[in-house]
Amino acid sequence: MLYQIETKHQPVGQFEDTRFEKIHNIIYKSSLEASAIVAKEIAALIKQKQKENKNCVLGLATGSSPIKVYEELVRMHKEENLSFYNVITFNLDEYYPMEKDNVQSYFYFMHEHLFNHIDIHPENINIPSGSVDLDEIRQYCIDYEMKIKNAGGLDFQLLGIGRTGHIGFNEPGSHINSGTRIITLDHITRVDAAPAFLGIKNVPRKAITMGIGTVKSAKRIVLLAWGNNKSEIIKETIEGKISSEVPATYLQEHNNTTFVLNQEASAELTRVKTPWLVKSCIWNEDLKLKAVVWLSELLNKSILKLTDKDYNDNGMSGLLSEEGTAYDINIKMFNRLQSTITGWPGGKPFSDDSNRPERANPAKKRVLIFSPHPDDDVISMGGTFDRLVEQGHEVHVAYQTSGNIAVSDEEALKFAEISKNIKSSKEVDEIIKFLENKKSNEIKDSIAVRNLKGLIRKSESLAATRFFNLPDKNVHFLNLPFYETGTIKKGSLTQEDIDIVKSIISEIQPHQIYAAGDLADPHGTHKICLDALFIALEQQKHEKEFLKDTWVWLYRGAWHEWESYEIDMAVPMSPDQVLRKRHAIFYHQSQKDGVMFQGDDHREFWVRVEDRNRLTANRYNQLGLADYAAIEAFKRHHF
Ligand code: F6R
């Protein structure tokens, strides 16, 4: 095998030649670190070819996965004189039909992220064209293949993976020997692309893609996958049988392929999820809990009913011999879970807190809730928020972004027209004119329209926080600049964003911080907001004495929940509290009845979150804990 990725950068997991894994893979803590390593391999290949006086032929991908690899290559070009004069590139795919100058085209993407910033000869850039006449496509594709062959074949192919298991746009059903061709996109792929196109109806139905055969002919292949939503397909691809239903499994037959993953994308691999099934483990307390919860869920038995035989039959005899008997482990793990449950998220005053998730003192805490968008607070922790206020803590909410992108034009027009009816002004007239003339595929709004959309979300947030009896002076709108691009693509996090977060923390001096802990890549707003907080805390922790007493609790956003074994604080809700939370979410009217960025889950946010809170409660109950209507879950972050 020719694997070339350096591993001295401390991957957190390595491919093991077990009966489970069929593709070499390396797991890194973050996509940032992993991308830098992949960029380094590409740069080394380019330089090696330069020494040999040869061209370097790269197969390139688009999408969110390779962005940081391209950023790093651009940095190397600018700061380390990496030249691309000998590089010939072939992109995997392009939507069809698609004009080059359309911001959604892969042509535009590649120029924006890479080609415009390096010294590649423009004639060496090859991207399938989305504007070839339909009756010329067949020949066009044959020519594309020939061009790759004539260039000497692909030295290196960079890939992402779709949730359908596609590589390039080779959707399920693709043949192992397929070449470049026009294909029909899978529905899931179109759903995933919908946010960038402002709705699924605008996503093209077809694409031109290199084939599986084309990709497999590359001398070296590196596939990148980041984030929880890739973990299932990564497991299927690495551990499953080769099948046209998951085209990426064809890579099992390529002898120089590496999958580069971050922790979230690797989460479903057997070696990561249930390591006790693969090898003998070093059992720390967290792993013990994870294993016991897994066993209880697998056998559909509450923890206290698990037997020695259950442990022995399921790869956990090592744990049993360390702990004594099933009875001993069961009690220990049950108690640990039991002590995560509290109706006092700010700590129970004047009581023994040795087995509670939060400190009893001070009895009245200053609490700062960070909410990436102006509604994540109520959606993700509305019940806890309500209790914190009710229990007399000084609660503050900081909305990190304006959320203006997610307000529809119709909603904005409604408010502009109301405003005009009350008092006409030049600004309102301009807003109405802009919205009336806006084309359906036009994304960027005028500043005035963006302000109005931001204002709508601000007013909705205040309605919700007032419902929880929070004074307006405790509601802070940070409007972090990275978000204010007017498009779906956000800017990068800068010190300006971090300073804003630092200043609100210094102002409030909180005992508790709550934040959206969506650690999953890729580069969504929640992740950037969390990065801003983590960096702000790192930068301040040695300077600010009060931070020694600040505990950080992470909630999960609208999409998924912490696993039961990850939860450090579980706040139960009564049926009435569930209704109050629903009521608060309803104040965010611009996000109701069909939000703009729904993803493939058609349930509204309040339904999703109620289902999720109910599920968390059911899971706890099935583990043998009390039967609650709903639970909000938090994980403590130590900094
Ligand atoms: C892009 C491509 C696709 C993407 C895949 C993952 O050129 O061919 O296979 O790599 O859809 O997309 P992201 O990285 O956006 O998750």
Residues whose N, C-alpha, C, O or C-beta is under 5 A from the ligand:
A	BS01	F6R	A61 T62 G63 S64 S65 L92 D93 L159 G160 I161 G162 H166 I167 G168 F169
